[in-house]
Amino acid sequence: MTETARISAVVPVYRGERSLPELVERLAAVLSASAAEYEIILVNDGSPDNSWQVIEQLAARWPAVRGIRLMRNYGQHNATLCGVRAARFELIVTLDDDLQHPPEEIPLLLARLREGWDVVYGVPQRRPHSWWRNMFSVFIKRTLSAVMGINSLRDIGAFRLFRASLRHAFESYQNPNVILDVLLSWGTARFAAVTVREDPRSEGASNYNFMRLFRVAMTVLTAYSTRPLRAASLLGFAFTLFGVGVFVYVLFVYFFQGSIPGFPFLASLISLFSGMQLFALGIIGEYLSRVFDRSMDRPTYVVGEETER
């Protein structure tokens, strides 16, 4: 890659009407100095505010800005994938619309990519969220790196730069459950990270609450990996061995002491085994829900309209 690479910036937009003008201005300043040619793709992910009207205004003002409006809210990764597929240039950078990912840090990602990597993540120096979200995020990222088969990569996020040629690995992917980072891992194992600054949100609060983070975790675990099923099988085997051990213990007590423990012992065993069975059934149910989604042939996203180029 040369110093004059062409770059497509992809921004999924949700409740971003106030931050978009500043974001586009800062992106234009950075990309005009870092790339021979650039474009900024703003994907409106069913935002309930006036984000689309702002995008149309920005596209009319900035020739490099392209707007895509999705028919409804499909999710951050789905909207990002839409923009990635629409990108025209050989390098793609993705970032959020809330100005937490400073566009001025993009040259750091570019410098790292020039060392021979295919995907570079911008990792914040300090996590700006609450302790419980930071803990949950760390869990999701560690799980995601394990699913991707890149255990050395510990920090994964929405601020990323990668080569557009990786799209060939998932060009036919059609599923409502999208984790872009896993799709990128289908095309390469050359991932790297660089420390960047992360600013506070310019407006409002994060759209990710506990339940949304939990759904992301379940998607990571059950949509792209069979490890939970294997874990359920191992758990079932372990409890089978435990059950055999309990049976031997009961026989031992019966023959050598003449009595066996009563109701508390029996109730605890029933609760233990019932909990294990429900846990295993829950995992199987998650996989069945993914099969159900695929059988319905639901689209990854549906484009409503685009701004004129």
C-alpha positions as CSV (number, residue, x, y, z in Angstrom):
1,M,0.0,0.0,0.0
2,T,1.3,3.4,-0.9
3,E,1.1,6.7,0.9
4,T,-1.6,7.8,-1.5
5,A,-4.2,5.1,-0.8
6,R,-7.8,5.8,-1.3
7,I,-10.0,5.5,1.8
8,S,-13.7,4.9,2.4
9,A,-15.0,6.0,5.8
10,V,-18.1,4.1,6.9
11,V,-20.3,5.5,9.8
12,P,-23.4,3.8,11.0
13,V,-25.8,6.5,12.2
14,Y,-28.4,6.3,15.0
15,R,-29.5,9.4,16.8
16,G,-26.5,11.3,15.4
17,E,-28.2,14.4,14.0
18,R,-26.2,16.8,16.2
19,S,-22.8,15.2,15.9
20,L,-22.7,14.4,12.2
21,P,-21.8,17.9,10.9
22,E,-18.7,18.1,13.1
23,L,-17.8,14.5,12.4
24,V,-17.9,15.0,8.6
25,E,-15.9,18.2,8.8
26,R,-13.2,16.5,10.9
27,L,-13.2,13.4,8.7
28,A,-12.8,15.5,5.6
29,A,-9.9,17.4,7.1
30,V,-8.1,14.2,8.1
31,L,-8.8,12.1,5.0
32,S,-7.9,14.9,2.6
33,A,-4.5,15.0,4.1
34,S,-4.0,11.2,4.4
35,A,-5.5,9.8,1.2
36,A,-5.3,10.5,-2.5
37,E,-9.1,10.2,-2.7
38,Y,-11.8,9.5,-0.1
39,E,-15.5,9.1,0.5
40,I,-17.6,9.3,3.7
41,I,-20.5,6.8,3.7
42,L,-23.2,7.6,6.3
43,V,-25.7,4.7,6.9
44,N,-28.8,5.8,8.6
45,D,-29.9,2.7,10.7
46,G,-33.5,3.6,11.1
47,S,-32.7,6.5,13.4
48,P,-35.9,8.1,14.9
49,D,-34.5,11.6,14.9
50,N,-33.7,13.9,11.9
51,S,-30.4,12.1,11.1
52,W,-31.5,11.3,7.5
53,Q,-32.3,15.0,6.8
54,V,-28.9,16.0,8.2
55,I,-27.2,13.4,6.0
56,E,-29.0,14.7,2.9
57,Q,-27.8,18.2,3.7
58,L,-24.3,17.0,4.3
59,A,-24.3,15.1,1.0
60,A,-25.5,18.2,-0.8
61,R,-22.7,20.3,0.7
62,W,-19.8,17.8,0.6
63,P,-19.2,15.9,-2.7
64,A,-17.4,13.1,-0.9
65,V,-20.4,12.3,1.4
66,R,-22.8,9.5,0.4
67,G,-25.9,8.7,2.4
68,I,-27.8,5.4,2.7
69,R,-31.1,5.1,4.5
70,L,-32.1,1.6,5.7
71,M,-35.8,0.8,5.9
72,R,-35.6,0.1,9.7
73,N,-33.2,-0.4,12.5
74,Y,-31.1,-3.5,11.8
75,G,-28.3,-3.0,14.3
76,Q,-24.9,-1.4,14.3
77,H,-23.0,-4.3,12.6
78,N,-25.7,-4.7,9.9
79,A,-25.6,-1.0,9.1
80,T,-21.8,-1.1,9.0
81,L,-21.8,-4.1,6.7
82,C,-24.1,-2.2,4.3
83,G,-21.6,0.7,4.2
84,V,-18.7,-1.7,3.8
85,R,-20.3,-3.3,0.8
86,A,-21.0,0.1,-0.7
87,A,-17.5,1.3,-0.3
88,R,-15.6,2.0,-3.5
89,F,-12.0,2.4,-2.4
90,E,-9.3,-0.1,-1.3
91,L,-9.1,0.8,2.3
92,I,-12.1,1.1,4.7
93,V,-12.2,2.7,8.1
94,T,-15.3,2.3,10.3
95,L,-16.1,4.5,13.3
96,D,-19.1,5.6,15.4
97,D,-21.2,8.7,14.9
98,D,-20.9,10.0,18.5
99,L,-17.3,11.5,18.1
100,Q,-15.9,9.1,20.6
101,H,-13.6,7.8,17.9
102,P,-11.5,10.9,16.9
103,P,-10.9,11.1,13.2
104,E,-7.5,12.6,13.9
105,E,-6.4,9.2,15.1
106,I,-6.9,7.5,11.7
107,P,-3.3,8.2,10.6
108,L,-2.1,6.0,13.5
109,L,-4.2,3.1,12.1
110,L,-2.9,3.8,8.6
111,A,0.7,3.7,9.8
112,R,0.1,0.3,11.5
113,L,-1.6,-1.1,8.5
114,R,1.4,-0.2,6.3
115,E,3.4,-2.7,8.4
116,G,1.7,-5.5,6.6
117,W,-1.5,-6.1,8.6
118,D,-4.9,-6.5,7.1
119,V,-7.1,-5.2,10.0
120,V,-6.1,-2.7,12.6
121,Y,-8.2,-1.7,15.6
122,G,-8.0,1.6,17.4
123,V,-7.9,0.6,21.1
124,P,-8.8,3.3,23.7
125,Q,-6.2,4.2,26.4
126,R,-9.0,4.2,29.0
127,R,-12.4,2.7,28.9
128,P,-15.0,5.5,29.4
129,H,-18.0,3.4,30.5
130,S,-19.3,2.2,33.8
131,W,-17.5,-0.7,35.6
132,W,-20.2,-3.3,34.7
133,R,-20.2,-2.4,31.1
134,N,-16.4,-2.4,30.9
135,M,-16.4,-5.8,32.5
136,F,-19.1,-7.1,30.1
137,S,-17.3,-5.6,27.1
138,V,-14.0,-7.3,28.1
139,F,-15.9,-10.6,28.3
140,I,-17.5,-10.1,24.9
141,K,-14.2,-9.1,23.3
142,R,-12.3,-12.1,24.8
143,T,-15.0,-14.4,23.6
144,L,-15.0,-12.8,20.2
145,S,-11.3,-13.2,19.8
146,A,-11.6,-16.9,20.7
147,V,-14.4,-17.4,18.2
148,M,-12.3,-15.7,15.5
149,G,-9.4,-18.0,16.4
150,I,-7.1,-15.1,17.2
151,N,-6.5,-15.4,20.9
152,S,-3.6,-12.9,20.8
153,L,-6.1,-10.1,19.8
154,R,-7.5,-8.8,23.1
155,D,-9.1,-5.5,22.0
156,I,-11.8,-5.4,19.4
157,G,-14.0,-2.4,18.6
158,A,-15.9,-0.4,16.1
159,F,-12.9,1.8,15.3
160,R,-11.1,-0.3,12.7
161,L,-9.2,0.1,9.4
162,F,-9.0,-2.8,7.0
163,R,-8.5,-3.7,3.3
164,A,-11.6,-3.8,1.2
165,S,-10.4,-7.0,-0.5
166,L,-11.4,-8.9,2.6
167,R,-15.0,-8.5,1.5
168,H,-14.6,-11.4,-0.9
169,A,-14.6,-13.7,2.1
170,F,-18.2,-12.8,3.0
171,E,-19.7,-11.3,-0.2
172,S,-22.5,-13.9,-0.2
173,Y,-23.2,-13.7,3.5
174,Q,-27.0,-13.3,4.1
175,N,-28.1,-13.4,7.7
176,P,-29.7,-11.0,10.2
177,N,-27.1,-11.9,12.8
178,V,-24.0,-9.9,11.9
179,I,-20.7,-9.6,13.7
180,L,-18.4,-7.8,11.3
181,D,-15.2,-8.7,13.1
182,V,-16.0,-12.4,12.7
183,L,-16.7,-11.9,9.0
184,L,-13.3,-10.2,8.6
185,S,-11.6,-13.1,10.3
186,W,-12.9,-15.4,7.5
187,G,-10.6,-13.5,5.1
188,T,-7.4,-13.0,7.1
189,A,-5.6,-13.8,10.4
190,R,-3.4,-10.7,10.3
191,F,-5.0,-8.5,12.9
192,A,-3.3,-5.8,14.9
193,A,-4.2,-3.0,17.3
194,V,-2.9,0.5,18.1
195,T,-3.6,2.7,21.1
196,V,-5.7,5.8,20.3
197,R,-7.5,8.5,22.2
198,E,-11.2,8.1,22.9
199,D,-13.2,11.2,23.6
200,P,-16.4,11.4,25.7
201,R,-19.7,11.2,23.8
202,S,-20.7,14.6,22.3
203,E,-24.4,14.0,22.8
204,G,-26.7,11.7,24.8
205,A,-25.9,8.3,26.2
206,S,-24.9,5.0,24.8
207,N,-27.6,2.9,23.1
208,Y,-26.1,-0.3,24.6
209,N,-27.8,-1.4,27.8
210,F,-27.3,-4.7,29.6
211,M,-29.9,-6.6,27.5
212,R,-28.4,-5.4,24.2
213,L,-24.9,-6.4,25.3
214,F,-26.2,-9.8,26.4
215,R,-27.8,-10.3,23.0
216,V,-24.5,-9.4,21.3
217,A,-22.7,-11.9,23.6
218,M,-25.2,-14.7,22.7
219,T,-24.9,-13.9,19.0
220,V,-21.1,-14.1,19.2
221,L,-21.4,-17.4,21.0
222,T,-24.1,-19.2,19.1
223,A,-24.1,-17.7,15.6
224,Y,-20.5,-18.3,14.7
225,S,-19.2,-21.1,16.9
226,T,-20.2,-24.5,18.1
227,R,-18.2,-24.2,21.3
228,P,-21.2,-23.7,23.6
229,L,-22.7,-27.0,22.2
230,R,-19.4,-28.8,23.0
231,A,-19.4,-27.2,26.4
232,A,-23.0,-28.5,27.0
233,S,-21.8,-32.0,25.9
234,L,-18.8,-31.9,28.3
235,L,-21.0,-30.6,31.1
236,G,-23.5,-33.4,30.5
237,F,-20.7,-36.0,30.5
238,A,-19.2,-34.5,33.7
239,F,-22.6,-34.6,35.5
240,T,-23.1,-38.2,34.3
241,L,-19.9,-39.2,36.0
242,F,-21.0,-37.2,39.0
243,G,-24.3,-39.1,39.0
244,V,-22.4,-42.5,38.9
245,G,-20.3,-41.3,41.8
246,V,-23.4,-40.4,43.8
247,F,-25.0,-43.8,43.0
248,V,-21.9,-45.6,44.3
249,Y,-21.9,-43.5,47.4
250,V,-25.6,-44.3,48.1
251,L,-24.9,-48.0,47.6
252,F,-21.9,-47.7,50.0
253,V,-24.0,-46.0,52.7
254,Y,-26.8,-48.5,52.3
255,F,-24.7,-51.6,52.6
256,F,-22.3,-50.4,55.3
257,Q,-24.5,-48.0,57.4
258,G,-28.0,-49.4,56.7
259,S,-29.5,-46.1,55.8
260,I,-29.3,-43.4,53.1
261,P,-29.7,-39.6,53.3
262,G,-33.3,-38.4,53.1
263,F,-35.2,-35.7,51.3
264,P,-32.5,-32.8,51.5
265,F,-30.0,-35.0,49.7
266,L,-32.5,-36.1,47.1
267,A,-33.8,-32.6,46.5
268,S,-30.3,-31.2,46.0
269,L,-29.5,-33.8,43.4
270,I,-32.7,-33.2,41.5
271,S,-32.1,-29.4,41.5
272,L,-28.5,-29.9,40.4
273,F,-29.4,-32.2,37.5
274,S,-32.4,-30.2,36.5
275,G,-30.4,-27.0,36.3
276,M,-27.8,-28.7,34.1
277,Q,-30.5,-30.0,31.8
278,L,-32.2,-26.7,31.5
279,F,-28.8,-25.0,30.8
280,A,-28.1,-27.5,28.0
281,L,-31.6,-27.1,26.6
282,G,-31.1,-23.3,26.6
283,I,-27.9,-23.5,24.6
284,I,-29.6,-25.9,22.1
285,G,-32.6,-23.4,21.9
286,E,-30.2,-20.6,21.0
287,Y,-28.9,-22.6,18.1
288,L,-32.4,-23.5,17.0
289,S,-33.3,-19.8,17.0
290,R,-30.4,-19.2,14.6
291,V,-31.6,-22.0,12.3
292,F,-35.1,-20.5,12.5
293,D,-33.7,-17.1,11.4
294,R,-31.9,-18.7,8.5
295,S,-35.0,-20.7,7.4
296,M,-37.0,-17.5,7.2
297,D,-34.4,-16.0,4.9
298,R,-34.6,-12.7,6.6
299,P,-32.3,-10.0,5.0
300,T,-29.3,-8.6,6.6
301,Y,-30.6,-5.1,5.8
302,V,-32.9,-3.4,3.3
303,V,-31.8,-0.1,1.7
304,G,-34.6,2.4,1.5
305,E,-32.9,5.2,-0.5
306,E,-29.5,6.7,-1.2
307,T,-28.4,10.2,-1.8
308,E,-27.4,11.2,-5.3
309,R,-23.7,10.8,-6.1
